């Protein structure tokens, strides 16, 4: 059984189909890329998976449970972690405190308990930071970190609920080539070691073709292709969606079309 089974989900806004009858699966230990031209429906699809939007129809089955209709927090508690295009951390708090707060929220369900934060889940937070290579920066404020390090902290926060599934919205956006390859390589290692599934959107095609196990492609709200990266790149329907032509495209051309 797939870790995540998305079945026939659709969403319309003011009569316009943002996502139309989309189905796909994510397996444990798999890094699955979701790509498509601007306006393809990628963000809408993501937001239906983590509870921010309710599909008009269809099912989102995570580890045997249909999570459609559950709130984002309920979906998070069920085992979905998420990172965002713009990293979401508290700049005035230390690296360690950011992860401690996430652990405290997941385990106790209480957000506003600050007095005991200095000792709350400290060792588990340090363990998560070690996994993402940030334990040596534990006592530094997030506000002074390089952007690539902030993205690593965000990944540690996303792992705080022991996720079965990671949703990563353009995880390497704004990063230099070396940083983005290091981050996605780290992510893939954690996905394999923890046997979780990861679904990510990405504009950097070197990342997609270098690290994704499989790809799915949306265009105008519909799923037009899925499979191994090289097969998807050669698919005439994908080429038509990006360029209106049957010519084979390079990673650089595809990256420019999705920017």
ABEGO torsion letter per residue (X at the ends): XBABBBBGBBBBBGGBBABBGBBBBBBBGBBBBBBEBBGAGAAAAAAAAAGABBBABEBBBBGGBBABGBBAAAAAAAGBBBBBABBBBBAABBAAAAAAAAAAAAAAGBAABAAAAAABGAAAAAAAAAAAGAAAAAABBAAABBAAAAAAAAAAAAAAAGBABBBBBGAABGBBAAAAAAAAAAAAAAAAAAGBBBBBBBABAAAAAAABABBBBBBGGBBABBEBAAAAAABAAAAAAAAGBABBBBAAAAAAAAX
